[in-house]
Amino acid sequence: MDYFTSALLSIYDQLIVTDKKGIILKSNGTRNSLFHTIKSASAGGSIKDVEQDLFSTSLAEEVMAKHEKKTFMQSSWQGLEMLVTAYPIESGEWVWAYKEINDSYPDNSGNQSGPVAESKKPSFPFVIRSNSMLEVLHKMQMVCDVSATVLLLGESGVGKEMAARAIHNMGKRSEGPFIPVNCGAIPENLIESELFGYVEGAFTSARKGGAMGKFTLAHKGILFLDEVGELPLNVQVKLLRVLQERIVTPIGSSTSHPVDIQVIAATNKSLEKMVKKGEFREDLYYRLHVVPIHLPPLRDRVDEIPYLVQFFLQKYNTLYNRMIAFTPDAIDMLCIHQWPGNVRELENIVERLTITSRTPEVDVTMIKEVLPIKEPKRTSTPVIDFLMPLQEAVDLVEEQLINMAMEQYKSLKLAAKVLEVSQPTMSRKYKKIRDKIEEARLSPVNKRTILEEQINKRLRSIAVVTAAIIPAEEVIRLQQNTNLSNSYSQKLKQKLTLIQEKEGVIEWVFIFSMTDDGRLIHLVADKGFVIEPMEEYIGPPEMMNIAYQAFNGKAGVTPIYEDKYGEWKTSLAPIIDDDGNIVAIVGCDYSKSYINSEMQRLSKQLKILI
């Protein structure tokens, strides 16, 4: 490495030199930079592929076309901000210099580009590279300088004790003791004496002079109660008293003494369910649940895995005097594992491979040897719980899967690998989805329009499929004999009621016929319908227009309208006999409140704020 490169690397995290076509000639950077996790950043790769792998927007072609120096910001798929400087040199080559401006510890104002005040940083490395863990850090900052009780929630291995130690190290009690207690590891007959202490002669095996309990030992500091859900009910009563009064009475003593402590409890169980079952005291639950902090599982923060791998590599390379690295493909393989053991399992794998690797680099083959990637169990549970045209269903499922993959992996390459499609295909399909969303960002009206289109598409499909499963000949016979007690009326009413109950969100399902003079007549409906059979329906223009279109063969969905029965959105479709004649129309009514809730659900799913 020459002096010029060394000097630049003292400022930037990564340097890439390309030819005039963007093919990478050289690539240098820090071992723990984000570029180390992607294969495209190596010699022979393309700067366009690098940008596609790392950033949500590719600017390489635009920059090179102008053939002049340019400095700009890029946002990675992980939400990191990077300062990029690109400039041509006399030989015709290009230099690309990248500097990550995010600190691992964003400030608590929500501005991710600034560091947290030194006094608020954990005194040991704490990898935070996802929005979910950023929220965890912000809550930790809020509780570290107060004495409020904290309840850490999360699966085994997510780092609850690490978070508790971070609160201790960041806060005003950092000079005091940190006393951890695993409530599930202490025998039930000993846990009371361990927590509260005892005096001499309190019980047969009591040591001379007695012993201080964990509460007393934690005075002026923090007591960490791990697996708090394992506490026996009789001990829960005493713990409640300590939390309420901040005084401790040792076993065998009639004298109480005050303690100045902050209690941090942790559990991987649902205390709410335990309360309902009578396994955990409700009053203690609310005493512990003052500031709950949920630590997400590793599978929900995949964007942190490359950084965690680098952190653990540095730790164990130093510990075992080794120089092991992971290839980008190996890190990809780790990213698509589900990690039931969370961060603890990941650390175990990295430590094992650091010790056992016979080569300087750990590749995919070695990952598979120690971490078999299991195929997910296939189930017959339908993804879509209502009938709709097949191509619409295929498009809907494809869009949902792509959104799910991108939400989880934050990387086109990883998402493509999981969905088993090529990266160009993944890029094209995801761009189409994003373009649709971008259209909705033009104005509040457009945002609402795109959501309404999504809802209308689904409601129209339900009406079309409903019309298709209603026998036209039964409708014709009912028109010929309108007696409410005839079998055709009862069969159709039963069928419509079944559809309404199965869908669960439809208020009413009905069949209308039309007289020669254009009046809409109610033939039959589900059992809860408000209009009597053979009664004329007269509605507002929004409803009547879509109904007349349905009688002309065009299925449709109304906007939200109001009639004397309430506020609705209705989907309507023609019922057609074997000769192609329209004999009636079927309608599905949806309440305004349901439509509004669906708008909110879709807006979150598609990330469109309304």
N, C-alpha and C positions, 0 to 999 in steps of 0.2 A: 504494500500500500504506500503511495507516494505522499510527500509532505502536504500537497494541496488537498488530497482526499482526506488525510488525517485532520487537517484544519477544518474542513467542512463538516466532518463527522463530529467535531467537538461542538458544533452548533445544531446540526440536523440529526434526525434519527436514521434516515435512510438516503442513500445516494444511488441513482440509477443512471447509467449512460446508455443511450440508444443511438442507432443510426438514423438517417433521415426518414426512414420508413417506420420507425418506432420499434424496431427489433432490439432487444436488450443485449448490449455488449458486455457490460459490467454491472454488478450490483453489490453494494457494500452497506452494512448497517449493523446496529447493535443486535446482539443475539436474542434479546427479548422483545424486539420490535414486532409490530403486527405483520410486517412483510415476511418474516421468517415462517409464517404459517401458511403461505400460499406458494404453489409451485410456479405460477406464472411470473413471479418476480426474479426468477433465476435467469442466467445467461441463455439466450436463445428464445426466451419468451417474448411477449409483446406488451408494450406499455398500455395498449388498449385493453388487453386482457387483465392486466394488473388493476386498472381503474374499474373494470367491470366486476372483478372479484372483491374489491375493497370498498368502492364508493357507490352511492346511490345515483350519481350522475357522472357520465364520462365526458371529460373536456379535452382529452388528448388531441383528437383530430382538429378541433377548433383552434387550439393553441399552436399546433405545428403549422397550420395553414397560414397563420399570420407571420410566422418566421421572425418573432421578436420576443424579448424577455417578458415574462408575465408572472406575477405573483397573485395567488388567489387562495380561497378557502375551499376545502372539500369536506363533506360529511360521510363518514364510513357507515356501513350497514349496522355496525354496533353502536352508532350514535356518537362516535368520537369525532372531534373537529381537528383537521390537519391543515397546516399552512404549507402550501406547495409553491415552489419557485422553479420555473422551467425556462431554460434559455439555450439558444444555439451557440455553438463555438465554431471557430474558423474552419475546422476540418469537416464541417457539415453535420457533425454529431450533435446530440442534444443531451443536456444534463438536467436531471429531475431531482430536486432536493425536497425531502418531506420532513416536517417537524410537527409532532403531535402536541397540541397546545392544551389538551385536557390534562389536568392533574388527576391522579387516582382518587383524590379526596375532594370532590367538588364542594363549593361553599354551601352553607345552609340557607342561602337566599333563593336557591333553585338555579343559580347561574352556574352551569357546569364547566365554564371555562376558567374559573378562579379556584385557588386552593382554599382548603379549610384553614382557619387560623391555627398556628402551631400548637396552641394549648388544647385544641380540640382533636388533634390527630392521635390515632392509636400509637403507642410507643413501639409496636411491632408491625411488620407488613400486614396489610389488610386489603386483599384484592377486591376492588369494587369497579366493575366495568359494565354494569347493567342498570337500567332504570329501577328495577325492583330492589336491588341491593343499595342503590343510591337512596331510595326511600327509607330503607332500614337504617342507613347511616344517619340520615337526618333525624329520625326518631331517637337514635342513640345519643345524638348531640343534645337533644332536648331534655333527656332524662339524666344526663351524667352530672349535672350540677344541682340537682334537686334530690330529695330523699324519697320520692314516690316509689311505690312498689312496682316492679316491672315483671311482666309475664312473657317469656320468650316461647314462641310456638313454632313447631316445624318438625319435619321427619327426622329420624335418627341420622346423624352424620352431616347435617347442614351447617353445623358450626355454632350451636347455641352457647356452649361454654366459651368459645372464642369471642362471641359477641358480648357476653357478660364481662369477660376480662377487659375487652376494649372499653366498655362503659366505665369500669374501674380506673383504667389507665388514663382515660381522657378527662375524668371529672375531678371534683373537689376532694374526693375520698382516695385519690391515688396514693397519698402518703400513708393511708391506713391499710389494714390487712384485707386480703381477698381470701375468704374461707369457702372452699367448695365442699358440698355435701351431696353424695349420690344417694338419694332416699331409697332407691331400689336395691342398693348393694348392702345395706345394713340390716341385720336380722331384726325382726319386729320387736323382740324382747329387749333389744339394746338401743333402738333408735331414739327413744325418749331421753335416756341418759346421755346419748351422744349430742343431742340438740340442746338440752337444757342444763346438763351437768348434774352433779350430785354432791352431797356432803358425806363426810365419813360416817360409816354405819348405816347408810341409807338402805342397803340391801346386803345380802350375804357376801358377795364377791366385791363389794365396794372397796377401792384402794384407800389406804391410810391418807388422811388429809383431803379426801374427795377429789373431784376433777371439775374443771371448768367445761361448760358446754360450748358448742359451736357459736351460739348466739353471743355469749360473753367474749369468746375469742375474736369475734368480728366487730367488737366495739370500735367505733370511729371509722369503720370500713364497710365492706359489702359481704353479705352472706348469700352464697349462690346455692339454691336448693334445686338440684337437677332431679328429674323424674319425680316431681312433686306429687304426681297422681298416684304414686305408690304408697303414700303415707297412710297408715292405719287411721280409722275414724277417731279413735281416742286421742291420737297425737294431733290430729287436725284441730280438735277443740283447743288444745294448749297453744298451737301455732296461731290460731285466730286471736287469742288473748294477747299474745306478744305483739301481733301486728296492730291491734287496737290500742293497747296501753303502753307499748314499748317498755315493758318490764318483764323480767325473767325470774322464775322461782325454781331453784335447783331441786331435784328429787330429795326428799327427806328434810327439806328446810322449810321453816315458816317465815323466812325473810326473803323479800323480793328486792331486786336491784335494777335500776334503769339501764337500758342499753341504747346507744346512739348508732343505729345501723340503717343501711338500705338493703332491702331484701329483693333479690332477683330470683324468680322461680322459672323453671323450664319444664316442658313436657312435650312428648310426641303423641299424646292422647287427646281426645276430645273431652275436656272437663265438663262441658255442657251436657254431653250424653251421660257422663258418669253421675252428674247431679241428678238427672232424670231417673237414673237407675238406683239412686240412693247410695252410690259408692263414694261420693264426694260431697262435702257439706256446701250447701248453696251460699251461706254467709261467708265462708272462707273463699269460695270462688270469686265473689265480688270484691273481697279484700285484695286478692292477688291480681285481679283483672283491671287494675287501675290504668296501667299503660301497657296494652298488649302490643307486642312486636312480632310479626310473622316473618320467619326466614324462609324464603322460597326454596323448593328443591332444586338441585343442580340442573335437572332436565328442563326447567323453566328459565334458566339463565345460561344458555349454551354459549352466548357470546363471551362469557368469562372463562370458558374452559382453556383456550389457548394461553391466556395469561396465568391461570392457575398452574398449568403444566410448566410454563417457564419458571414460575416462582418455586414450585417443588423441585424442578431440575436444579435450579441454583442452590437450593437448600441441601439436596442430597449429593450433588456433585462436590460441594464443599465438605460435607460430612464424611463422604467415603473417598475423597481425593480422586474423583473421576472427571472425565470431560465428555459426557454423553449429551447428545442432542436428539430431538425427534424430527422426522421428516414431516413436511406439510401433509402428506397423505395419512401418516400415522395420527397426526392431530385431528384430521378430518374424521378418521375412524373413531377416535375418542369422543368427538362432538356428537356423533349420531347414536352413541350408546345411551341407554335410559338411566343409568346410574341409580339403582335402587338404594345403594349405600351412600349416595351423595358425595360430598367433598372428601369424606373419610376414605371412601372406596377409591376415588381418583388418586388421592395421595398414596394409598397403598400400592396401586398399580405403578405409578411413577417411581416410587422408591424401589420396588421389586425389579423393574426394568433397568433402573440406574445401576443396580448391583449386578444383575445377571447378564446384561448385554455384552456380547463378545465383539461387537463392532462399535465404532464411534457414533453411529446413528441408529436409532430404533425405527424400523420400518413397519409397514402394515402387517407383514407376515408375523412379526414378533408380537404385535398387538393382539392378533387373532389367537396366538398360542396361549396367552394369559387371560384374554378377555373374549371368549366366544360371543359373537353377536347373534343373539337368538332371534329367529323369525317371530314376529308378533302372532298371537293366536288369531286364527280366522274365525269369525262368528257369522251367523246368518242373520243377525239383527240388521234391519234395513236402515240405511243412512237417511233416506227420505221416508217420512211417515204418511205421505199422501200421494195419490196417483196423479201423474202429469205426463205430458208427451215425452217420449224417450229422449229425444235430442236435448230438450230443455233440461231434463234430469242430468244427462251427461255433462252439459255445460255447467250446471249448478254445482255438481259434485267436484268437477275439475277445479272450478274457481275456489270452492271451499278448501280443497286439499292444498292448492297452491298458497292460499292465504295462511293456512295452518302451518305449512312448512316454513314459509318466510317469517311468520311470527315466532316460531320456535328457534330457527337456526340463523336468522338474520344474514343469510348468505345464499346467493344464487347457486353457487357451486354445491354447497351442502344440501340445499333443498332439491336440486336436480339429482344428486346422488341418492337421496332418500326416496324420491318419487320415481327413480329409475328412468329418467329422460335425459337427453343431452342438454348441456348447458345453454347452447343457442336456443333450443326449443323452450327451455325454462325462461330464458331472458325475454323471448318474444311474447310468450303467454303472460308473464308477469307484467310486462310493459303495457299490454292490452288492458289488463285489470287496472293498473295504475292510471292509465290515460282516462279510463272511464271515471275514476275517482277524481282526477284532476279537473275534468269537465265540471264536476259538481262544486268545485272550489271557486267558480267564477262569481257566484252571488248566492245569497240565501235562497232565492227562488230556485236557482238551478240545483242547489243542494237538495232541496225538498223534492224537486221534480225527479231526480235520479232515484231517490228512495221510493217515491210513489210508483215509479216504473217497475222497480224490483217487486214491490208488493203486488201491484196490479198483474204482473206476469204470473205470479203464483196463484192469485185468486182466480184469474181467468182459466188457468190450467185445471183448477179444482172444478170449476163449473163445466168445462168441456168434458172432463172425465165423468163427472156425475151424470151429465146428459147422455153419455155413451152407454152407461150401465142401466139406464131406465128403459125397459121394453116399450117401444112406441105403440105396439098393438094394445098393451094394457091401458095406455093413455087414451087411445082411440075408443076402446070399449067403455072407459069411464065417461068420455064425452057423450057417448051414445046413451049411457044409463047413469045419471048423476045421483042415484039413490046412495046415501051415505053408508048404508049397511051392506052394499054389494061387495063381493069378494075383491074386485079390482081396486076399489077405493081403500079397503083395509090393507091389502098387500102393498100398495104404493105408499100408504101412510107409514106402514111398518118399515119399508125400505128407506124412506126419507128420514125417519127417526133414527134408524141405525147409522146412516151417513152422518147425521148431525152429532150423534153421540160419539162416533168414532173419531171424527175430526176434532171435536172438543172445543174449537174456537168459533164455530159457526153458530150464530144465534138462531136462525131459522133456515130451513130448506123448503122450497115451495115450487109448485108447477102452476103456471098461468096459461090459459088459452086466450085467443083473441076472436071477438065476434066480427061479423062482416062489416060492421060500422066502426071498427077500430077500438072497441072497449076491451080492457084487460079484465079477465074473469079468473078468480082463484078456483082451481080444480081440487087440489089436494096439497097437504103440507105435513111436516112433522107434527107430533102431538101437541107441541107448545105454541103453534102459530096463532096469531091474534085475529086474523081475518077468517070469517066463516066461509065454508065451501059455497061456491056459486055466487059469492059476493063480488061486486065490481071493485077494482082497486084504482083509485085516482091519486096519483102522486105528483111531485114537482117535476119540472121539465128535465132535470138531470137524470132522474130515474126513467121517465117515460121515453126519452130519446134513445137510451141504451136498450130498453125493452123492445122498441120498434125495430132497432137495428138487429136484435137477436131474431126477431120474426122474419127478417130479411136474410138470415143466414150468417150473421156476423156476431160472434161472441164478444162480449165486452165487459168493462168494469166502470161503474159510476164513480164520480168524485164523491166526497162525503156530502150528503144531503140531509135535509130534515123533513119528515112528514109527521102526521099526527101521532105516530107510534114511537118516535124517537129520532136519533141521528145515526145514519148508517152509511156504509159503503156496500154496494151490492154487485156481485158478479152474475152475469146472465149468459146462457148458451142455448142454442136451439136443440130440440129433440126431433130427430129426423127418422122417417120410416124407411123401409127397404127400397121404396121407389124414389127416394130423395126428396120427399115432401116434408115440410116443416109442420108438425102437428101441434106443437106447444113449445114453451120455453121453461127451463128450470132456473131458479134463482137461489143464491146463497147470500144471506144478510150477515154483515159483520158490524159489531157495535163500534162507535167512534172511539171509545176508550181502548178497545183491542187494537184498532188501527194505530192509534198514537203510541201504544206500547211497542208495537211491531216496528214503527218508525225509529224509536229509540234503540231497540235491539239491533236493527240493521245499521243504524248510524255508528254504533260501537264496532260492529263486525267489519264494516267497510271503512272505518276511521273517517267518517264524514260528520263533522260537528254541525248541528242545526240549532 
